[in-house]
Amino acid sequence: MKKAVLCILFLTVFTACKSDKKETLIVEEKPNIILFMIDDMGWQDTSIPFWKEKTAFNNRYQTPNMERLASQGMKFTQAYATPVCTPTRVSLMTGMNAARHRVTNWTLNRGVSAVNPPKGLAMPEWNLNGIQPTDSIERAVHVTTLPQILKAHGYFTIHSGKAHFGALGTPGENPLNLGFQVNIAGHAAGAPGSYYGTKNFKKQLDKNSVWDVPGLEKYHGKDIFLTEALTQESILAMDKAIENNKPFYLYLSHYAVHTPIQGDPRFEQKYIDKGLHPIEARYASLIEGMDKSLGDIMNHLEEKGIADNTIILFMSDNGGLSAVARGGEKHTHNKPLSSGKGSVHEGGIREPMLVKWPGVTQANSKTDDFVIIEDFFPTIIELAGVEDYKTIQTTDGKSFTSILKGEKQDNNNRALFWHYPNNWGPTGPGIGATSTIRKGDWKLIYYHLDSRFELFNIAEDIGETSNLAFKKTKKLKELAAELGNYLRAVNAQMPTNTNTNQMVPWPDNETVLKVYF
């Protein structure tokens, strides 16, 4: 009897396995990768509890497909993004922390800051033109993007939905210039003019505006919601990759649940019938419409027989909106977390995150390990089996594939950093020009305007109700030193105090700290 030898190779590795008389080549397929990114979805905007207990918000919202994804994969309870959208998306695309890439606020028009500085501060020359595929654009960061790397290694790269990577009138506004081979409805703006096909997804039917969603003309005048249109187009793009026998990377970046808070008519009435505030009923319908999209994508993978070779990652770009435009009391829509979008309190940066890696992640598993948005860059590259790549930029992200394999990380030895030397606009807890560090259970926030600190023990005080800055001065000094050292190491920008005409001091400045001793 002939002796046979079986050789299994992973991802892109090719080799020959010899039997007694012939050579056999066996190649394992590259996995398809889907990143399902939601806009402005809060940690509590789901029926899945990401806390130690289920809350009233978890009972309010209906997200059965998030529950389905969680039952098949891993839930991350301490996953972080930045307080606003563009910095998060740039960190995702580049693997850089916002302090390093300097796209520290949301972008729109070339050369123009969308928000005026607050009284008392002058903003630094931050990269308000976003990321670019060239070094010829002023006030921008020239980078090698995630989809660019995946495309170079055989992936069919699909962008669907919100882009918001680069300013209007720059190459970076178009995802096709950033490594995507398909662009569905992505451009410079970060919000839709309308969610309604009957309104052509425009702010005003009879007038053009920067907010009008491009590229969906086939749905104009039709009774279809934007979330559904993006889903249908994403499925068509995936099918193209499947037909061509190409692995695909789908970045399905929904405009939902960003303002304008317009009701999805498929789901709105049942929330009205529950007695919700009319705005909150519309908001809940946006969430459920997004969840239906997730289910439709998962169903399609199963129908095509590729679910077992498709990795799905689910994430939001910042915390849930709460300071403006919502029904009910401000800054309460993410409780027990404090505040919301625009804030470095947990409500503005902690996100609902799920990952299904078939055959690797344990079904219905959970991790409390820290991850932050720049970690997606090296993780997705590793999931794709890519090893030989180079980037123009220095990256900061740390792959979390080991977490997906069930290995426990040491949160006490990893520091996470946020840097926002800008002005969002609204006011509220944790909102303002800030620099922040989280290490272990401790979180330190440094406010640029008045050089004051907030220090919280997140494990004991998840709602950030008790500022321990004057009680735990040793911990404050320790974290301030690490924060200051990091900011200087990445050449972070600081605002200027307009009263003194001096740069805001670093958080470990002796004069700043002596107030607390």
C-alpha positions in Angstrom: 0.0 0.0 0.0 1.3 3.4 -0.9 2.2 5.6 2.1 0.5 9.0 2.0 1.6 12.1 3.9 -0.9 15.0 4.5 0.4 18.5 4.6 -1.8 21.4 5.6 -0.6 25.0 5.0 -2.1 28.2 6.4 -3.2 31.2 4.4 -0.7 32.3 1.8 2.0 29.7 2.3 2.5 27.3 -0.6 4.6 24.2 -0.5 4.7 20.6 -1.9 4.0 17.4 0.0 5.5 14.3 -1.3 4.0 10.8 -1.4 6.0 7.8 -2.7 5.6 8.8 -6.4 4.2 12.3 -6.8 4.0 15.8 -5.3 0.7 17.3 -4.1 0.0 21.0 -3.5 -2.5 21.8 -0.8 -3.4 25.4 0.0 -5.8 26.6 2.6 -8.0 29.5 1.6 -7.4 33.0 3.0 -10.3 34.0 5.3 -12.7 36.7 4.2 -12.8 39.5 6.7 -15.8 41.8 7.5 -15.5 44.8 9.7 -19.0 45.9 10.7 -18.5 49.5 11.9 -21.4 51.5 13.4 -21.4 55.3 13.8 -22.0 56.8 17.2 -23.3 53.5 18.7 -23.0 53.5 22.5 -21.9 50.6 24.8 -25.5 50.3 26.0 -27.2 50.6 22.6 -27.8 46.8 22.4 -29.7 44.0 23.9 -26.3 42.4 24.8 -25.0 43.3 28.3 -21.4 44.4 28.1 -21.4 45.0 31.9 -21.7 42.7 34.8 -25.5 42.9 34.7 -28.2 43.6 32.2 -29.6 47.2 32.3 -32.8 49.0 31.3 -31.1 50.0 28.0 -30.3 46.4 27.2 -34.0 45.6 27.7 -35.0 48.6 25.6 -33.2 47.8 22.4 -33.7 44.7 20.2 -30.5 43.4 18.5 -31.0 39.7 18.0 -28.3 39.5 15.4 -25.7 41.0 17.7 -26.8 38.3 20.2 -26.4 35.7 17.5 -22.9 37.0 16.7 -21.9 37.0 20.3 -23.2 33.4 20.7 -20.8 32.4 17.9 -17.8 34.4 19.0 -16.2 36.6 21.6 -17.5 39.7 23.5 -15.1 42.4 24.5 -16.2 44.3 27.5 -13.4 46.9 27.6 -12.9 47.9 23.9 -12.1 51.6 23.2 -12.2 54.1 20.4 -11.7 57.9 20.4 -14.4 60.4 21.5 -15.2 61.5 17.9 -15.4 59.8 14.5 -12.5 60.8 12.2 -9.7 60.2 14.7 -11.1 56.7 15.2 -11.3 56.0 11.5 -7.8 57.2 10.9 -6.4 55.1 13.7 -8.2 52.1 12.3 -6.8 52.7 8.8 -3.2 53.4 10.0 -2.6 51.7 13.3 -1.6 55.0 14.8 -2.7 56.6 18.0 -4.4 59.9 17.5 -1.6 61.7 19.4 0.7 60.5 16.7 -1.3 61.0 13.5 -2.7 64.4 14.6 -6.1 64.0 12.9 -7.5 64.8 16.4 -10.9 66.1 15.4 -13.5 65.5 12.8 -12.7 66.7 9.2 -14.8 68.1 6.4 -13.6 71.1 4.3 -10.1 71.4 3.1 -8.0 73.7 5.2 -10.9 74.5 7.6 -11.5 73.4 11.1 -15.1 72.5 11.5 -15.3 73.7 15.1 -14.0 77.0 16.5 -11.7 76.8 19.5 -13.1 77.2 23.0 -12.6 80.5 24.9 -9.2 80.5 26.4 -7.4 78.1 24.0 -6.0 78.2 20.5 -5.9 74.9 18.8 -2.6 73.5 17.4 -2.0 73.0 13.7 -3.7 69.6 13.8 -4.1 67.5 10.6 -7.5 68.8 9.6 -7.2 67.4 6.1 -7.1 63.8 7.3 -5.2 60.9 5.8 -3.8 61.0 2.3 -2.1 58.6 -0.2 0.4 61.4 -1.0 2.7 63.7 0.9 1.7 66.7 -1.2 -1.4 67.7 0.9 -0.9 70.3 3.6 -2.1 69.6 7.2 -2.5 65.9 6.5 -0.8 62.6 7.3 0.7 60.5 4.5 0.1 56.8 5.3 0.0 53.3 4.1 -3.6 52.2 4.7 -5.0 48.9 5.9 -6.9 48.1 2.7 -3.9 49.1 0.6 -1.9 46.3 2.4 -4.7 43.8 2.0 -5.2 44.6 -1.6 -1.5 44.1 -2.3 -1.8 40.6 -0.7 -4.7 39.4 -2.9 -7.7 40.7 -1.1 -10.7 42.3 -2.9 -11.3 45.4 -0.8 -14.8 46.9 -0.4 -15.8 50.1 1.2 -19.5 50.6 2.0 -21.0 53.5 3.8 -19.4 56.3 5.8 -15.8 57.1 4.9 -14.8 60.4 6.6 -11.1 59.8 6.2 -10.0 63.0 4.3 -11.3 66.5 3.7 -13.4 67.6 0.7 -11.2 68.4 -2.3 -8.4 66.1 -1.3 -7.5 62.6 -2.6 -8.2 61.2 0.8 -11.9 61.9 0.6 -12.3 59.0 -1.9 -11.8 55.5 -0.5 -10.7 54.4 -4.0 -7.5 56.4 -3.4 -6.9 54.7 -0.1 -6.7 51.1 -1.1 -10.4 50.2 -1.6 -11.3 48.7 -5.0 -15.0 49.3 -4.5 -16.5 52.4 -2.9 -20.2 52.4 -2.0 -21.5 55.8 -0.8 -18.3 56.9 0.9 -17.1 60.5 0.7 -15.8 63.4 2.9 -18.9 64.0 5.0 -19.5 62.1 8.2 -23.3 62.2 8.3 -26.1 61.5 5.7 -28.3 64.2 4.3 -31.2 61.8 4.8 -31.7 58.1 5.5 -34.7 58.0 3.0 -34.5 56.9 -0.6 -37.6 58.9 -1.2 -35.5 61.9 -0.4 -32.6 60.6 -2.5 -30.6 60.5 0.7 -30.2 64.3 0.4 -30.6 67.0 3.0 -32.9 68.9 0.6 -34.4 67.4 -2.5 -34.1 70.6 -4.5 -30.6 71.6 -3.4 -27.2 69.9 -3.3 -25.2 69.9 -0.1 -22.0 68.3 1.2 -24.1 65.9 3.3 -25.9 64.2 0.4 -24.9 60.6 0.2 -23.3 59.8 -3.2 -23.4 56.8 -5.5 -26.8 55.4 -4.6 -28.8 56.9 -7.5 -30.4 53.5 -8.3 -32.3 53.8 -5.1 -33.4 57.4 -5.5 -37.1 57.9 -5.2 -37.6 54.5 -3.8 -39.1 53.6 -0.4 -35.8 52.2 1.0 -33.9 53.1 4.1 -30.2 54.0 3.8 -29.1 51.1 6.0 -30.9 48.6 3.8 -29.5 50.1 0.6 -25.9 49.8 1.9 -26.6 46.2 2.9 -27.9 45.3 -0.5 -24.9 46.9 -2.3 -22.5 45.2 0.1 -23.9 41.8 -0.7 -23.6 42.5 -4.4 -19.9 43.5 -3.9 -19.2 40.4 -1.9 -20.8 38.2 -4.6 -18.4 39.8 -7.2 -15.5 38.6 -5.0 -17.0 35.2 -4.6 -17.6 34.8 -8.3 -14.0 35.7 -9.0 -12.7 33.3 -6.3 -11.1 36.2 -4.4 -10.9 36.6 -0.6 -12.5 39.9 0.4 -12.3 42.6 3.0 -15.6 44.3 3.5 -15.6 47.5 5.6 -19.3 47.9 6.1 -19.4 51.3 7.8 -23.0 52.3 8.4 -24.0 55.9 8.7 -26.5 54.7 11.4 -26.9 55.6 14.1 -25.5 59.1 13.5 -27.8 62.2 13.3 -30.1 63.1 11.7 -32.1 60.8 14.0 -34.7 59.6 11.5 -36.9 56.7 12.1 -36.5 53.4 10.2 -40.2 52.7 9.3 -39.6 49.0 9.5 -39.1 49.2 13.3 -40.1 52.6 14.6 -43.8 51.9 15.5 -43.1 49.2 18.0 -40.9 51.5 20.0 -43.5 54.2 19.9 -46.0 51.6 21.2 -43.6 50.9 24.1 -44.1 54.6 25.1 -40.6 55.8 24.3 -39.9 59.5 23.7 -40.4 60.1 20.0 -36.8 60.8 19.4 -35.7 57.7 21.3 -38.2 55.6 19.3 -36.5 56.8 16.1 -33.1 56.1 17.6 -34.1 52.6 18.7 -35.3 51.9 15.2 -32.0 53.0 13.7 -30.3 50.5 16.0 -32.6 47.7 15.0 -32.2 48.5 11.3 -28.4 48.2 11.8 -28.9 44.9 13.5 -31.0 43.6 10.7 -28.2 44.5 8.3 -25.8 42.4 10.4 -28.2 39.5 10.2 -28.7 39.8 6.5 -24.9 39.7 6.0 -24.5 36.7 8.2 -27.4 34.9 6.4 -25.8 35.6 3.1 -22.5 34.1 4.2 -24.3 31.0 5.2 -26.2 30.8 2.0 -23.0 31.1 0.0 -21.3 28.5 2.1 -18.5 30.7 3.3 -19.5 31.5 6.9 -16.9 29.1 8.2 -14.2 31.0 6.3 -15.3 34.5 7.2 -14.1 36.5 10.2 -16.6 39.2 11.4 -15.5 42.1 13.6 -18.2 44.4 15.1 -17.2 47.9 16.5 -18.4 51.4 17.0 -16.4 54.6 16.3 -17.2 56.4 19.5 -19.6 56.5 22.3 -23.3 57.0 22.0 -24.6 60.5 21.4 -26.0 62.1 24.6 -25.0 65.8 24.9 -27.3 67.0 22.1 -30.2 65.8 19.8 -31.5 63.0 22.1 -34.7 62.7 24.0 -34.6 62.9 27.7 -31.9 64.0 30.1 -28.5 64.8 28.6 -25.4 62.7 29.4 -27.5 59.8 30.6 -28.0 57.7 27.5 -25.0 55.4 28.2 -25.5 54.7 31.9 -24.0 53.3 34.0 -21.2 55.0 32.0 -20.8 58.7 32.3 -21.5 61.1 29.4 -21.3 60.1 25.7 -19.8 61.1 22.3 -17.2 63.8 22.5 -16.2 62.9 26.1 -13.2 61.0 27.4 -15.4 59.6 30.2 -16.3 56.0 29.5 -19.6 56.8 27.8 -17.7 58.6 25.0 -15.0 56.0 24.3 -16.1 52.5 25.5 -17.6 50.6 22.6 -19.7 47.4 22.0 -17.2 45.0 20.3 -17.7 41.4 19.0 -15.5 39.1 17.0 -16.3 35.8 15.4 -13.2 33.9 14.1 -14.6 30.6 13.0 -12.7 27.6 14.4 -10.6 29.9 16.7 -12.7 32.0 19.0 -14.7 30.1 21.6 -18.4 30.4 21.1 -20.2 32.6 23.6 -16.9 33.7 25.2 -16.0 37.0 26.8 -12.9 38.9 27.6 -12.2 41.9 29.8 -8.8 42.6 28.2 -8.2 46.1 26.9 -8.2 46.8 23.2 -8.2 50.2 21.4 -9.1 51.1 17.9 -5.5 51.2 16.5 -5.2 47.6 17.5 -7.5 46.6 14.6 -4.8 47.5 12.0 -2.2 44.9 13.0 -4.9 42.4 14.0 -6.7 42.4 10.7 -3.3 42.1 8.9 -2.4 39.1 11.0 -5.9 37.5 10.5 -5.2 37.8 6.7 -1.9 36.0 7.1 0.1 39.0 5.9 3.7 39.2 7.2 5.8 40.9 4.6 4.5 44.5 4.6 5.9 47.9 5.3 4.2 51.2 6.3 5.2 54.8 5.8 3.9 55.5 9.3 5.0 54.3 12.7 2.2 52.2 14.1 1.1 52.0 17.7 -1.6 49.2 17.6 -1.1 45.8 19.2 -2.7 42.7 17.7 -5.4 41.1 19.7 -5.3 37.7 17.8 -3.9 36.1 21.0 -6.9 37.2 22.9 -9.2 35.7 20.2 -7.3 32.4 20.8 -8.2 32.5 24.5 -4.9 33.9 25.9 -5.3 36.3 28.8 -3.5 39.6 28.6 -2.0 41.7 31.4 -4.1 44.9 31.6 -1.9 46.2 34.4 1.1 46.5 32.2 -0.6 48.1 29.1 -1.4 51.8 29.1 -4.0 53.2 26.7 -3.9 56.8 25.6 -6.2 59.5 24.2 -5.3 62.9 23.0 -7.8 65.6 22.0 -6.3 69.1 21.9 -9.5 70.3 20.2 -13.1 71.5 20.8 -16.1 69.3 20.0 -18.7 72.0 20.7 -21.2 70.9 23.3 -20.3 70.8 27.0 -20.6 68.0 29.6 -18.7 65.6 31.8 -15.4 64.7 30.2 -15.9 67.0 27.2 -13.1 69.4 26.3 -9.5 69.6 25.2 -7.9 66.7 27.1 -5.2 64.1 27.4 -6.0 60.8 29.0 -4.3 57.6 30.2 -5.9 54.3 31.3 -3.7 51.8 33.0 -5.0 48.9 35.0 -8.0 50.0 36.9 -6.9 53.6 36.9 -7.8 56.4 34.5 -6.3 60.0 34.6 -7.8 62.8 32.6 -5.9 66.1 32.1 -7.9 69.1 31.0 -5.9 71.6 28.9 -8.0 74.7 29.6 -7.3 74.9 33.3 -4.6 72.2 33.8 -6.8 70.2 36.2 -7.0 66.4 36.7 -9.7 63.8 37.2 -8.6 60.5 38.5 -10.9 57.5 38.6 -10.8 53.9 39.6 -12.8 52.4 36.8 -13.2 48.9 38.3 -14.8 50.4 41.5 -16.4 53.4 39.9 -17.5 52.7 36.3 -19.7 55.8 36.3 -16.7 58.1 37.1 -18.6 59.7 40.0 -15.7 60.1 42.5 -12.7 62.2 41.4 -9.7 60.9 43.5 -7.1 63.3 42.2 -6.6 64.9 45.6 -6.8 61.6 47.5 -4.5 59.4 45.5 -1.7 61.8 44.7 0.9 59.1 44.3 -1.1 57.4 41.6 -1.9 60.8 40.0 1.8 61.6 39.8 2.7 58.2 38.4 0.1 58.3 35.6 0.8 62.0 34.8 4.5 61.1 34.3 3.6 58.2 32.0 1.1 60.3 30.1 3.6 63.2 29.7 6.4 60.9 28.5 4.1 59.3 26.0 2.9 62.6 24.5 6.4 63.8 24.1 7.6 60.5 22.6 5.0 60.7 19.8 5.5 64.5 19.3 1.9 65.2 20.3 0.5 68.7 19.8 -0.8 70.9 22.7 -3.0 73.9 22.5 -2.0 77.4 23.4 -3.4 79.2 26.4 -4.6 82.5 25.0 -4.3 84.2 28.4 -0.6 83.5 28.7 0.1 82.9 25.0 2.1 79.9 26.1 1.7 76.3 25.2 -0.4 74.3 27.6 2.0 72.6 30.0 2.5 68.8 29.8 0.6 66.9 32.4 3.7 66.0 34.4 4.8 69.7 34.7 5.8 70.4 38.3 3.8 73.6 38.5 0.7 71.7 37.4 1.2 68.9 39.8 2.1 70.9 42.9 -1.6 72.0 43.3 -2.3 68.4 44.3 0.4 68.0 46.8 
